Amino acid sequence: MKKLFFDAFLLIVLTVASFWLIMALKPVQVQIMSYNVRHCAGMDLVVDYDRTAEVILKQMPDVIALQELDSMTGRSGQKYQLEELAKRTSYFSVFGKAIDYDGGGYGVGVLTKEQPLSTKRIPLPGEEPRVLLVVELKDYVIACTHLDLEESERWASVPLIINEAQRWEKPFILAGDWNDTPESQLLLELTRFFTINSGNDYTFPADKPTECIDYVATFNNSPGKTIESVVVDEPEASDHRPLMVKLQLH
């Protein structure tokens, strides 16, 4: 009788363990938007938070990497722009200030459907200093950046980004405006360490795009599989078009 109970108990334990092992190994799908919002000023130069939020809500990504955000600046009427978008979309928000600007700050931000586990802000070089904003979520890490216009400063940022990506055992996603084209030497160097999951479709300028400078990529310790990559047909809300990438993470 004791053996019968023991065998039944062992079967239950193994069943539960198998279930959690299957869940742990189950691929995770995530939808990422990368969007340079130009302090929420559209091609008409009007700052309109409702318009920018609507772009996000139409796509409903799991996470959004945003570039060119004001925080309490005179230019934006002392508005915390990321929070204005978070209120309108019901996402969690994390801001990464790159520079002091016009009485406030200016930098990048991340919006997430789930509450972040941890956040980190890493300064990057630039004629106008830049930042890498790192946000840890349950199944992956999202990092947002806006690289410098000067090529040498972009190159100086690469080792710092790679060093941070190597710290994580979770899949590491890098998204943002990198100010360089797919055929550039910088992108070729990055592909030694990252898988570029977005395509080469043009994202800038928004009204009549002629350049691909916005990207989503995964670090090669756990490269994501691209399910879909689309440049959203949004010609007015910013001077960039939003980039949407659906990934399967291992």
Buried (B, 14 or more C-beta within 10 A) or exposed (E): EEEEEEEEEEEEEEEEEEEEEEEEEEEBBBBBBBBBBBBBBBBEEEBBBEBBBBBBBEBEBBBBBBBBBBBBBEBBEEBBBBBBBBEBBEBBBBBBBBEEBEEBBBBBBBBBBEEBEEEBBBBBBBEEBBBBBBBBBEBBBBBBBBBBEBBEBBBBBBEBBBEBBEEBEBBBBBBBBBBBEBEBEBBEBBEEBBBBBBBEEBBBBBEEBEBBBBBBBBBEEBBBBBEEBBBBEBBBBBBBBBBBBBBEBE
